[in-house]
Amino acid sequence: MIVSDIVSLDKKREKIYMDNEFAFVLYKGELHLYQIEIGNEITDTVYETIKAVLLKRAKLRAMNLLMKRDYTEMQLRNKLQEGYYQDEIIEQTILYLKSYGYIDDERYVRSYFALHISSKPKRFIIQKLLELGVSKDLIEKLIDDIYEKERSLTYVPDELEIGRNLLKKRKYRIWESINERQKAYGYLLRKGISPDNAMKLVKECQKQEGTT
């Protein structure tokens, strides 16, 4: 493998290209250590040494992130991709983290529901988890059990009650105009309230104000 190009990434790091393809990122001080110069051939032994260093670095990066907060598998993959780690390095890092239980999407789903179940509609929570990269199959597998357990521990409001609380916070003047009613309806939809329940809540508020 021949070093075909070296491109500065920032003040400390360089992007290394081998055989005209991006290979990895190294710190500037490591170029001399591994004899990384344009036109130089990199032996298999040196290449494997560099990959071992990068794998260790990726694991440390991931662990530092997880010390601050929990991540889904997809979120952590994205973070490592932002660091220009090779797919092979990322995959090995993810497998390592899973083997020790440092990342666990099932645990993440249960924790996320526990945190939001009293204030967010089920549809809203599911959509957010999907956006975070949690598989739909995993959510569907867990959701009934999660709600059953949460209801045994605490009061879980239904969607209409959550919607009422959401409207109270925004204080739409629903009785004043169609425009205000449309705003309230759209807001409820964006927060995960179903269309039928959103319409019920708007009409409920309008009726409470004694208008038509």
N, C-alpha and C positions, 0 to 999 in steps of 0.2 A: 504494500500500500504506500502510495506516494502522497506527501503533503502538497496539495495543489493550490491552497490559498489560506491566508490567515487574515481574519477581519476583526477589527476592534469592536467589542460589544459595549464596553464601558471603560472606565479608568483602570479597572482591575482585571478584566477578563477578555479573552480572545476566543472567537469562533474559529474552529479548525475544520478545514475542508480537506478530504482525502479522496483522491481519484475523482475530483470535480464534484463531490457530494459532501454535504454537511456531515460531520462526524461527531463532534462533541465540543464542549466549552472547557477551557482550562484557564487558570489564573496566569497572569503574565510571567510570574516567577517560575512557573512549572515548564515553560517552553524550553528553557535551557536544560532543565533536569531530564526531560525526555527527548532532547535534541529535535525539537519541533521547529523546522525551518522549511520554507517553500523549496520543494525539489528533493527534500530528504525522504528516504524510504523508512517506514516504520515497521519494525519486525513484529511478528505475531506475539512474541514474548512481551515486548514493550506495550503493544496494544492491549493485551490482556491485563497488564499491570495498571494501565490507565483506566480500564473498565472497572477494575476492582476498587480503585480510588473513587471513581465516580459513584459506584454503588454505595460505598460507605457514606459518601457525601449526601447522596439522595436520601438515605435512611435517616441521617442526622437532621436534614432539612425537614423531612416529614415529621420526625419526632418533636422538633422544635415547634412546628405548627400545631401539633396535637396537644402540646402542653398548654397552649393558650385556649383552645376550644375544640369541640368535637367536629369532625368532618365526615361527609359521606365519601364513599369510594371515588365517585366521579369528581367531587370537589378537589380531593387530594391529587388525583391524576392531573387535573387541570393545573394545579399549583406546580407540580413537577414539570409539566410540559412548558410552563412559563419560564422555568429554569433551564430549558434547553436540554433536558436529560433525554437520552435515547429511549425508544419504546421498550427495548429489552431491559434497560435499567429500571424504568418505571414499573414494568410488570414484576420484576424480582422484588422491588421495594414493596409493592402492594401485597404480594404473597407473604413477605416477611411480616408486615404489619398485621395481616389477617391471622397469621399463625399464632401471634401473641395476643390477639383480641384487641389490638390498638385501634383498628377500624372495624366496625360492625354495623352494617346498614340496618339490621333488625333493631339493634339497641338504639340507633339514631331515630328510627321511626317512632319507637315507643316513647322516647324522651321528648320528641317534638310534639307528639299528641298530648302528652301529659302537661306540657307547658302551655299549649294553646287551646286545649279542648273546651275550656270554659268561656272563651271569648271569641273563638273563630268557628265558622261553620265547617262541617266535615268536608264539603266540596273545596273550600278555600285551602284547608290544610293539605288535602290530597294533591291539589294543583301545585302548591309550594314544594312539596316533597318530590313530585315529578320533575319540577324545574331544577331541583338539587341533584337529580340523577338517580333517585331511588326507583327501582323497577316497579311497574304497575302490579305485576304478579305478587311481589313481596307485600305491597300495601294491602292488596285484596286478601292475601293470606292472613294478615295480622289484624285487620281493622275491627272485625266483629269481637275478637278476643280483647282488644284494647278497650273498646267501649264498654264491654261487660265488666272488665276489671275496674275501669275508672268509675263507673256508676256504683260499684260496690264500695269505693273509697270516698267518693265525694259527690256532690250534686252536679250533674251535667245538664245544662240548659238545652232545650231543643232549638231548632233553627229560627223559629219565630221569636223566641225570647232573645236570642243573640241579635237578631235583626232589630228588634226594638231598642236594645241597648246601643247599637250602632247609630240608629237615627237620633237618639237622645244626645249623643255626643256632637253630631253635626248640626242639629237644630235647624233643619230645613223648615221653611215657612210654607208647608205643603198646601195649606188652605188658601194661599194668596193667588196662585197662578198655576197653569198647566206646566210652565217652564220649571217651577220649583218641584212639582211632582215628578217630572221627567228626570230632573237632577237626582232626586232621592232614589228613584227607581234604578237609574244607572249606577249610582253609588252602591246600592245593595247588591246588584249583580256582580260588580267588580270585587266585592268582599265575599263572594261565594254563596250568596243567598239565591235559591232557585227562583226562576221567573215567576212561578205561581205564588210563592211565599212573598216575594218582593212586591207583587201587585196587591196581595192581601194586606201587607203592612202599610203601603201607601194609602189604600182605601180606609184602613183602620184609623190612621192618623187624621185623615181628612174628615172622617165621621166624628171623631172625638172633638174636633173643632166646630162641629155643627154646621158644616158647609156641604155643598154638593158639587 
